Amino acid sequence: MAKTVLGIHVTFLTLLFAVLLLNDVMYTPVEKICERASGTWKGICIHSNDCNNQCVKWENAGSGSCHYQFPNYMCFCYFDC
């Protein structure tokens, strides 16, 4: 009887440890992405590819895209926060 109880405790602790370990591995925090209007773009933004290239090359952003913000389309750059 004592061996059975000990075996149950060992099995339970092993499963608990595995669940806690897998829970920590499965959780990966997502980095936040910050958006701000391009400081180097002039005029209306029509082509997102051009905006993306300018944000990446000139402003060291991860990416860029055209979005509407009153009163026109603007180039927005995306950075890791």
Buried (B, 14 or more C-beta within 10 A) or exposed (E): EEEEEEEEEEEEEEEEEEEEEEEEEEEEEEEEEEEEEBEEBEEEBEEBEBBBEBBBEBBEBBBBBBBEEEEEBBBBBBBEE
